[in-house]
Amino acid sequence: MSIPIERFSPVSLINHLYSQEEISIEQYNVAINLYKIRNQLVHGFQTLELNQEILSQLIKLVDQLIGGENWSN
């Protein structure tokens, strides 16, 4: 069965992936944190959380989700 992911909000999609055991709890937590930072940025709020570590987490998560090799920190 195919689920039209474009109908999910980003948070709903993250929750769905976790509930279906497609992502780990660590990946879930990183995704939710990144989504919160994304919202702060796009809605014009200042965020001190955007740094090299956060960007590295984003790259690592994307790499894991597309099935590539895990990059070390």
Backbone bond lengths (Angstrom), bond angles and torsions (degrees), N, CA, C in turn:
res aa  C-N    CA-C-N  psi(-1)  N-CA   C-N-CA  omega(-1)  CA-C   N-CA-C  phi
1 M - - - 1.449 - - 1.526 108.87 -
2 S 1.295 115.67 134.36 1.464 121.64 -179.80 1.524 109.68 -100.52
3 I 1.329 115.66 133.26 1.464 120.82 178.89 1.524 107.73 -107.52
4 P 1.345 117.44 124.84 1.472 119.70 179.80 1.529 111.10 -71.76
5 I 1.336 116.19 96.36 1.459 119.67 -173.56 1.512 113.00 -66.74
6 E 1.332 117.81 -20.09 1.467 119.09 179.32 1.523 111.88 -66.45
7 R 1.307 117.74 -14.01 1.473 121.33 178.54 1.524 112.34 -86.37
8 F 1.318 117.06 -12.06 1.459 121.52 179.18 1.522 110.14 -85.34
9 S 1.332 115.93 139.50 1.459 118.38 167.24 1.530 106.24 -70.29
10 P 1.333 118.36 160.48 1.467 119.08 179.96 1.531 113.40 -55.00
11 V 1.321 117.66 -43.21 1.465 120.14 -179.35 1.527 110.47 -67.66
12 S 1.327 116.97 -39.60 1.465 119.85 177.37 1.517 111.11 -63.10
13 L 1.330 116.85 -38.66 1.456 120.58 178.52 1.535 110.63 -65.85
14 I 1.322 116.90 -44.01 1.468 120.71 177.58 1.528 109.91 -60.14
15 N 1.334 116.52 -46.11 1.467 120.66 178.91 1.527 111.21 -62.11
16 H 1.325 116.27 -41.78 1.463 120.57 179.69 1.532 110.93 -63.19
17 L 1.320 116.56 -46.29 1.464 120.29 179.29 1.527 110.91 -59.11
18 Y 1.324 116.27 -40.53 1.460 119.48 179.11 1.524 110.96 -68.82
19 S 1.332 116.91 -44.87 1.475 119.74 -178.41 1.522 111.84 -64.26
20 Q 1.325 117.15 -27.04 1.461 121.26 177.84 1.529 112.27 -90.87
21 E 1.330 115.92 7.43 1.465 123.61 179.84 1.530 112.36 58.71
22 E 1.328 115.71 32.60 1.462 121.10 175.96 1.524 111.29 -85.46
23 I 1.350 116.03 -23.02 1.458 121.44 175.63 1.524 108.26 -130.37
24 S 1.322 115.25 153.06 1.471 120.91 -179.65 1.527 110.06 -80.81
25 I 1.319 116.28 170.51 1.462 120.72 176.42 1.525 110.35 -62.82
26 E 1.327 117.09 -36.35 1.469 120.30 177.48 1.531 110.23 -63.85
27 Q 1.326 116.99 -46.06 1.464 120.43 178.44 1.524 110.82 -63.78
28 Y 1.331 116.56 -40.03 1.463 121.36 177.44 1.527 110.65 -58.63
29 N 1.327 116.67 -49.32 1.467 120.87 -178.54 1.531 111.45 -62.39
30 V 1.322 116.82 -41.72 1.463 120.50 178.17 1.532 109.73 -63.75
31 A 1.325 116.95 -45.27 1.464 120.72 -179.07 1.524 111.83 -61.56
32 I 1.320 117.48 -44.08 1.470 120.97 179.12 1.522 110.31 -64.24
33 N 1.326 117.53 -43.06 1.462 121.08 178.64 1.526 110.92 -62.20
34 L 1.321 116.47 -44.83 1.466 120.54 178.81 1.525 111.10 -63.47
35 Y 1.310 116.81 -37.83 1.462 120.50 178.77 1.540 111.14 -64.90
36 K 1.324 116.51 -39.26 1.471 120.01 177.36 1.531 110.82 -63.90
37 I 1.323 116.56 -42.22 1.467 120.59 178.11 1.517 110.16 -64.93
38 R 1.320 116.65 -42.62 1.465 121.44 177.81 1.537 110.34 -56.80
39 N 1.332 116.33 -45.94 1.464 119.85 -179.98 1.525 111.81 -62.17
40 Q 1.314 117.04 -40.89 1.461 120.09 178.25 1.525 110.35 -59.83
41 L 1.316 116.07 -43.94 1.466 120.55 -177.65 1.524 112.59 -67.59
42 V 1.324 117.24 -48.47 1.470 119.31 -175.04 1.517 112.86 -72.41
43 H 1.321 117.45 -20.28 1.457 120.39 178.20 1.524 112.53 -98.48
44 G 1.326 115.76 11.55 1.454 120.78 171.12 1.505 116.59 83.03
45 F 1.312 117.82 12.02 1.449 119.98 178.19 1.522 109.73 -86.61
46 Q 1.304 115.26 144.35 1.458 119.23 175.42 1.512 108.83 -73.35
47 T 1.306 115.19 140.29 1.455 119.24 176.12 1.517 109.17 -135.39
48 L 1.286 115.38 131.33 1.459 120.97 176.83 1.518 110.34 -92.82
49 E 1.338 115.75 -3.06 1.457 120.61 -174.68 1.523 113.18 -79.40
50 L 1.321 118.47 -16.71 1.459 120.30 -177.05 1.520 109.01 -80.64
51 N 1.317 115.29 108.47 1.455 121.10 -178.40 1.526 108.33 -146.65
52 Q 1.314 116.52 -176.98 1.466 120.94 -177.03 1.526 112.07 -60.88
53 E 1.330 117.08 -37.44 1.471 120.23 179.90 1.531 110.90 -63.41
54 I 1.320 116.66 -43.46 1.469 120.97 179.41 1.527 110.14 -64.25
55 L 1.326 116.53 -43.55 1.467 119.59 178.67 1.526 111.26 -63.87
56 S 1.315 117.52 -36.98 1.464 121.34 176.42 1.528 110.91 -64.78
57 Q 1.330 116.60 -39.46 1.460 120.53 177.12 1.530 110.58 -62.81
58 L 1.329 116.14 -41.26 1.465 120.81 178.72 1.525 110.69 -61.57
59 I 1.310 116.81 -48.16 1.467 121.05 179.99 1.524 110.54 -61.33
60 K 1.322 116.99 -44.00 1.461 121.00 -179.31 1.528 110.76 -63.51
61 L 1.338 117.25 -43.62 1.458 121.01 -179.70 1.527 110.97 -63.69
62 V 1.316 116.84 -46.49 1.468 120.51 179.32 1.522 109.80 -60.64
63 D 1.302 116.77 -43.68 1.463 121.40 179.23 1.530 110.45 -59.91
64 Q 1.319 116.98 -43.83 1.466 120.82 179.16 1.526 110.79 -64.83
65 L 1.327 117.06 -41.21 1.454 120.74 -176.71 1.526 112.58 -68.26
66 I 1.316 117.49 -31.97 1.464 118.76 179.14 1.526 111.91 -88.88
67 G 1.331 115.72 0.63 1.452 119.83 174.18 1.513 115.28 86.60
68 G 1.324 116.58 13.89 1.453 119.91 178.47 1.519 110.93 -80.92
69 E 1.289 114.28 -176.98 1.459 119.72 177.34 1.522 110.43 -68.10
70 N 1.323 116.08 147.48 1.461 120.03 173.86 1.511 109.27 -75.13
71 W 1.315 116.52 129.52 1.465 120.75 178.36 1.511 108.26 -91.49
72 S 1.291 115.74 141.38 1.463 118.61 177.22 1.514 108.91 -76.77
73 N 1.338 115.34 157.13 1.464 119.85 179.91 1.464 106.88 -64.95
